[in-house]
Amino acid sequence: MRNITFTIARRQAGILVSMKIVVTGGAGYIGSVVTAHLLEAGHEVVVIDNLSQGHRDAVPEGATLIEADIRDFARVIKPEDGVDVMHFASYIAAGESMREPGKYWQNNTAASLELLEAVRALGVPRFIFSSTAAVYGNPKAVPITEDASVQPTSTYGMTKLALDMAITSYSQAHGLAATSLRYFNVAGAYGKYGERHPEETHIIPLALAVAAGKRPAFLLYGDDYDTPDGTCIRDYIHVADLARAHLLALDHVESGRHDIYNLGNGRGFSNKEVIAAVERVTGAGLTIEMRPRREGDPAMLIASSQRAQDVLGWRPQKASLDDMVGDAWAFFQAQSR
């Protein structure tokens, strides 16, 4: 592994050190926003994406796009390139993961293990992994800390947890400096980079589509939970805040150590509160269709991001639900023109 102490020391002293960073899945929602932030910070960015889920026009100008699978990493990246890696390339739909588990184990775990082995062979020093709060399953207590038991209830969560565990092994055995960032619900947009999945499953873009007349009704699953208004409560984090955390994580990794941080606002919003925010921002009344609660949906998921605040110096700057919905709505409208 390359010695990273000098680079970190210079950055902590306030001197910008440009790095070359490979972003896998950089044509997707979160990957594109992180790529934009890396470029703004003066780094050279190479995006590796097979475009099965991402979009070519989502790759920020200034980044180099290599259209390839993560299994091709060792073919397209050479030791002399001297890169660090941020890994976002994965399938993310928990429901689909239960219907098609092989798809998720093959990509999120098997292919990612091949990437991890290529990282080891090429001597990549830093590795930042896009993990998920889904590893915690149904928590026994909220807010959820990094020390909470990991009991994923979906194949998606299992595949992410499996790679988290592999990263720990590689850090201990090979000196990899690694961080996993476990996101809660990501929302919002960053200028022209936002959320547009081939098959949308997330509440805010689905609600915005109803507000725009693109969908007939918003399907609300369950209003009989043990919460103040009967609907599920989730912790939402703005995608730009999430991106900043990735840059901070690069500065705090240490060789031979795998750190894990939860990222969220530390407060929750119910599904009905999200609907109300969408109606406020868009000025449209949403048609709601009630459906039975979905099996395995916890009543409340709220993050403790105290570790990220204490160690990384990270704090959410756009914690307002209306801000997140407003940015997502601006992106939605721009895409509809």
C-alpha positions as CSV (number, residue, x, y, z in Angstrom):
1,M,0.0,0.0,0.0
2,R,1.1,3.6,-0.7
3,N,1.9,5.6,2.4
4,I,-1.0,7.9,3.0
5,T,0.2,9.7,6.1
6,F,1.8,12.6,4.3
7,T,-1.3,13.3,2.1
8,I,-3.6,13.3,5.1
9,A,-1.2,15.6,7.1
10,R,-1.1,18.1,4.3
11,R,-4.9,18.1,3.9
12,Q,-5.4,18.6,7.6
13,A,-3.0,21.5,7.4
14,G,-5.3,23.1,4.9
15,I,-3.3,22.4,1.8
16,L,-5.3,20.9,-1.1
17,V,-3.7,17.7,-2.4
18,S,-5.3,16.6,-5.6
19,M,-6.0,12.9,-5.8
20,K,-7.1,10.6,-8.6
21,I,-10.2,8.8,-7.5
22,V,-12.2,6.0,-9.2
23,V,-15.9,6.2,-8.6
24,T,-17.7,3.0,-9.4
25,G,-21.4,3.6,-10.2
26,G,-20.6,7.3,-10.8
27,A,-23.4,7.6,-13.4
28,G,-26.0,6.8,-10.7
29,Y,-27.8,9.1,-8.2
30,I,-25.4,9.3,-5.3
31,G,-22.3,8.5,-7.3
32,S,-22.9,11.4,-9.7
33,V,-23.3,13.9,-6.8
34,V,-20.2,12.6,-5.1
35,T,-18.3,12.9,-8.4
36,A,-19.4,16.5,-8.8
37,H,-18.2,17.3,-5.2
38,L,-14.8,15.6,-5.9
39,L,-14.3,17.6,-9.1
40,E,-15.2,20.9,-7.3
41,A,-12.6,20.0,-4.6
42,G,-9.9,19.7,-7.4
43,H,-9.6,16.0,-7.7
44,E,-9.2,14.0,-10.9
45,V,-12.1,11.5,-11.2
46,V,-12.6,8.4,-13.3
47,V,-16.1,6.9,-13.3
48,I,-16.5,3.2,-13.9
49,D,-20.1,2.4,-14.7
50,N,-21.8,-0.2,-17.0
51,L,-24.8,2.2,-17.4
52,S,-27.3,-0.6,-16.5
53,Q,-28.7,1.6,-13.8
54,G,-27.0,4.9,-14.4
55,H,-27.1,7.5,-17.1
56,R,-24.4,8.7,-19.4
57,D,-25.5,12.4,-19.0
58,A,-25.3,12.1,-15.2
59,V,-21.5,11.9,-15.3
60,P,-20.3,15.4,-14.4
61,E,-18.3,17.2,-17.0
62,G,-14.6,16.9,-16.2
63,A,-14.8,13.3,-15.1
64,T,-13.6,10.5,-17.4
65,L,-16.2,7.8,-18.0
66,I,-15.1,4.2,-18.6
67,E,-18.1,2.2,-19.6
68,A,-17.3,-1.1,-17.9
69,D,-18.4,-3.5,-15.2
70,I,-16.7,-3.5,-11.8
71,R,-15.4,-6.9,-12.6
72,D,-13.2,-5.2,-15.3
73,F,-11.5,-3.0,-12.7
74,A,-8.1,-4.6,-13.0
75,R,-8.3,-4.5,-16.8
76,V,-9.1,-0.7,-17.1
77,I,-7.1,0.6,-14.1
78,K,-3.3,0.0,-13.8
79,P,-1.0,0.2,-10.8
80,E,0.7,3.3,-12.2
81,D,-2.6,5.1,-12.2
82,G,-2.3,5.6,-8.4
83,V,-6.0,5.7,-7.6
84,D,-8.2,5.6,-4.6
85,V,-11.7,4.1,-4.9
86,M,-15.2,5.0,-3.9
87,H,-17.6,2.1,-4.5
88,F,-21.3,2.9,-5.3
89,A,-22.1,0.3,-7.9
90,S,-24.9,-1.9,-6.6
91,Y,-28.5,-2.9,-6.9
92,I,-30.6,-1.2,-4.2
93,A,-34.2,-2.3,-4.4
94,A,-34.9,-4.3,-1.2
95,G,-38.2,-5.7,-2.5
96,E,-36.6,-6.9,-5.8
97,S,-33.7,-8.4,-3.8
98,M,-36.2,-10.8,-2.2
99,R,-37.7,-11.9,-5.5
100,E,-34.3,-12.1,-7.4
101,P,-31.7,-12.8,-4.7
102,G,-29.2,-14.2,-7.2
103,K,-29.0,-10.9,-9.0
104,Y,-28.0,-9.1,-5.8
105,W,-25.6,-11.7,-4.5
106,Q,-23.8,-11.8,-7.9
107,N,-23.5,-8.0,-8.2
108,N,-23.4,-6.6,-4.7
109,T,-21.3,-9.3,-3.2
110,A,-19.6,-11.5,-5.8
111,A,-18.6,-8.8,-8.2
112,S,-17.7,-6.4,-5.4
113,L,-15.4,-9.1,-3.9
114,E,-13.6,-9.2,-7.3
115,L,-13.3,-5.5,-7.1
116,L,-11.9,-5.7,-3.6
117,E,-9.3,-8.3,-4.7
118,A,-8.3,-6.0,-7.7
119,V,-7.9,-3.2,-5.2
120,R,-5.6,-5.3,-3.1
121,A,-3.6,-6.5,-6.2
122,L,-3.2,-2.9,-7.5
123,G,-2.1,-1.5,-4.1
124,V,-5.1,0.9,-3.9
125,P,-4.6,2.6,-0.5
126,R,-8.1,4.1,0.3
127,F,-11.5,2.5,-0.2
128,I,-14.8,4.2,0.7
129,F,-17.9,1.9,0.5
130,S,-21.5,2.9,0.0
131,S,-23.1,0.8,2.6
132,T,-26.7,1.0,4.0
133,A,-28.8,1.2,7.2
134,A,-30.6,-1.9,5.9
135,V,-27.9,-4.0,7.6
136,Y,-29.6,-3.2,10.9
137,G,-33.0,-4.7,10.0
138,N,-35.6,-4.1,12.7
139,P,-33.7,-2.2,15.4
140,K,-34.3,-2.8,19.1
141,A,-33.7,0.9,19.9
142,V,-33.5,4.2,18.1
143,P,-31.6,6.2,17.3
144,I,-29.4,3.5,15.8
145,T,-25.7,3.5,16.6
146,E,-23.0,1.7,14.7
147,D,-22.8,-0.7,17.6
148,A,-26.4,-1.9,17.1
149,S,-26.8,-5.5,16.2
150,V,-26.8,-6.2,12.4
151,Q,-29.8,-8.4,11.4
152,P,-30.8,-7.5,7.9
153,T,-34.3,-8.5,6.8
154,S,-33.7,-8.3,3.1
155,T,-31.3,-9.9,0.6
156,Y,-30.1,-6.4,-0.3
157,G,-29.1,-5.7,3.3
158,M,-27.4,-9.1,3.6
159,T,-25.3,-8.5,0.5
160,K,-24.1,-5.1,1.8
161,L,-23.3,-6.5,5.2
162,A,-21.3,-9.4,3.6
163,L,-19.1,-6.9,1.8
164,D,-18.7,-4.8,4.9
165,M,-17.3,-7.9,6.6
166,A,-15.0,-8.6,3.7
167,I,-13.7,-5.1,3.8
168,T,-12.8,-5.6,7.5
169,S,-10.9,-8.7,6.6
170,Y,-9.0,-7.0,3.8
171,S,-8.1,-4.0,6.0
172,Q,-6.7,-6.3,8.7
173,A,-4.8,-8.6,6.3
174,H,-3.6,-6.2,3.7
175,G,-3.4,-2.8,5.3
176,L,-6.3,-1.3,3.3
177,A,-7.5,2.1,4.7
178,A,-11.3,1.7,4.4
179,T,-14.5,3.3,5.5
180,S,-18.1,2.2,5.1
181,L,-20.8,4.9,5.2
182,R,-24.2,3.5,6.2
183,Y,-26.8,5.7,4.7
184,F,-30.4,6.1,5.9
185,N,-32.9,7.6,3.4
186,V,-31.1,9.7,0.8
187,A,-33.1,12.6,-0.8
188,G,-32.8,15.8,-2.7
189,A,-30.7,16.7,-5.7
190,Y,-27.5,18.7,-6.4
191,G,-28.1,21.0,-9.4
192,K,-28.5,18.8,-12.5
193,Y,-27.7,15.6,-10.6
194,G,-30.6,13.8,-9.0
195,E,-32.6,10.7,-8.5
196,R,-34.0,8.8,-11.6
197,H,-34.0,5.1,-11.2
198,P,-35.2,2.7,-14.0
199,E,-37.9,1.5,-11.7
200,E,-38.6,4.0,-8.9
201,T,-39.2,2.7,-5.4
202,H,-38.4,5.7,-3.2
203,I,-41.1,7.8,-1.6
204,I,-40.1,11.3,-2.6
205,P,-39.7,10.8,-6.3
206,L,-42.9,8.7,-6.3
207,A,-44.8,11.4,-4.6
208,L,-43.4,14.1,-6.9
209,A,-44.5,12.0,-9.9
210,V,-48.1,12.1,-8.5
211,A,-47.8,15.9,-8.0
212,A,-46.7,16.3,-11.6
213,G,-49.5,14.1,-12.9
214,K,-47.2,11.4,-14.1
215,R,-48.7,8.8,-11.7
216,P,-52.4,8.6,-10.7
217,A,-52.0,8.1,-7.0
218,F,-49.5,7.7,-4.2
219,L,-49.6,4.3,-2.6
220,L,-49.3,4.6,1.2
221,Y,-48.5,1.3,2.8
222,G,-49.9,1.1,6.3
223,D,-51.3,3.8,8.7
224,D,-51.6,1.6,11.8
225,Y,-48.0,1.7,13.0
226,D,-47.2,2.7,16.6
227,T,-46.2,6.2,15.6
228,P,-47.8,9.6,16.2
229,D,-49.7,9.6,12.9
230,G,-49.8,5.8,12.2
231,T,-47.3,5.8,9.3
232,C,-43.7,4.7,9.2
233,I,-41.0,7.2,10.3
234,R,-37.7,7.4,8.4
235,D,-34.5,9.5,8.7
236,Y,-33.8,11.5,5.6
237,I,-30.4,12.9,4.6
238,H,-29.7,15.3,1.7
239,V,-27.6,13.9,-1.0
240,A,-25.2,16.9,-0.9
241,D,-24.6,16.3,2.8
242,L,-23.9,12.7,2.0
243,A,-21.4,13.7,-0.6
244,R,-19.5,15.9,1.8
245,A,-19.2,13.0,4.2
246,H,-17.4,11.0,1.5
247,L,-14.8,13.6,1.0
248,L,-14.3,13.9,4.8
249,A,-14.0,10.1,5.0
250,L,-11.1,10.2,2.6
251,D,-9.2,12.4,5.0
252,H,-9.7,10.2,8.0
253,V,-8.9,6.7,6.8
254,E,-6.0,4.9,8.3
255,S,-4.0,1.9,6.9
256,G,-5.2,-1.4,8.4
257,R,-8.4,0.0,9.8
258,H,-12.0,-0.3,8.6
259,D,-14.2,2.5,10.1
260,I,-18.0,2.5,9.9
261,Y,-20.2,5.6,10.2
262,N,-24.0,6.0,10.1
263,L,-25.2,9.0,8.2
264,G,-28.6,10.6,8.8
265,N,-30.2,13.7,10.2
266,G,-30.8,12.2,13.6
267,R,-34.5,12.9,13.4
268,G,-37.3,11.2,11.6
269,F,-40.2,12.2,9.3
270,S,-43.3,10.1,8.9
271,N,-44.7,9.2,5.5
272,K,-47.6,11.6,6.0
273,E,-45.1,14.4,6.8
274,V,-43.3,13.6,3.5
275,I,-46.6,13.8,1.6
276,A,-47.4,17.1,3.3
277,A,-44.0,18.5,2.4
278,V,-44.5,17.4,-1.3
279,E,-47.8,19.2,-1.3
280,R,-46.4,22.3,0.2
281,V,-43.4,22.5,-2.2
282,T,-45.3,21.6,-5.4
283,G,-48.7,23.3,-4.5
284,A,-50.5,20.1,-5.7
285,G,-52.8,17.9,-3.7
286,L,-51.9,14.2,-3.9
287,T,-54.3,11.4,-4.4
288,I,-53.6,8.8,-1.8
289,E,-54.4,5.1,-2.0
290,M,-54.1,3.2,1.2
291,R,-52.6,-0.3,1.1
292,P,-51.8,-2.8,3.8
293,R,-48.5,-2.4,5.5
294,R,-45.6,-4.3,3.9
295,E,-44.1,-7.3,5.7
296,G,-40.8,-6.4,7.4
297,D,-41.2,-2.6,7.3
298,P,-40.1,-1.3,10.7
299,A,-42.2,1.4,12.3
300,M,-39.2,3.8,12.9
301,L,-35.6,4.1,11.6
302,I,-33.6,7.0,12.9
303,A,-29.8,7.3,12.8
304,S,-27.3,8.4,15.3
305,S,-24.6,10.2,13.4
306,Q,-22.7,11.2,16.5
307,R,-19.6,9.2,15.5
308,A,-19.4,10.9,12.1
309,Q,-19.8,14.3,13.8
310,D,-17.2,13.6,16.4
311,V,-14.6,11.9,14.1
312,L,-15.2,13.4,10.7
313,G,-16.4,16.8,11.8
314,W,-19.5,16.2,9.6
315,R,-22.9,17.7,10.2
316,P,-25.9,17.9,7.9
317,Q,-26.3,21.4,6.4
318,K,-29.6,20.8,4.6
319,A,-31.7,19.0,7.3
320,S,-35.0,20.6,6.3
321,L,-37.4,18.1,4.7
322,D,-38.8,21.0,2.5
323,D,-35.2,21.7,1.3
324,M,-34.8,18.1,0.3
325,V,-38.1,17.9,-1.5
326,G,-37.6,21.4,-3.1
327,D,-34.3,20.4,-4.6
328,A,-35.7,17.0,-5.8
329,W,-38.7,18.9,-7.3
330,A,-36.4,21.3,-9.2
331,F,-34.5,18.4,-10.6
332,F,-37.8,16.6,-11.5
333,Q,-39.1,19.6,-13.4
334,A,-35.8,20.1,-15.2
335,Q,-35.9,16.4,-16.4
336,S,-39.5,16.8,-17.5
337,R,-38.8,19.7,-19.9
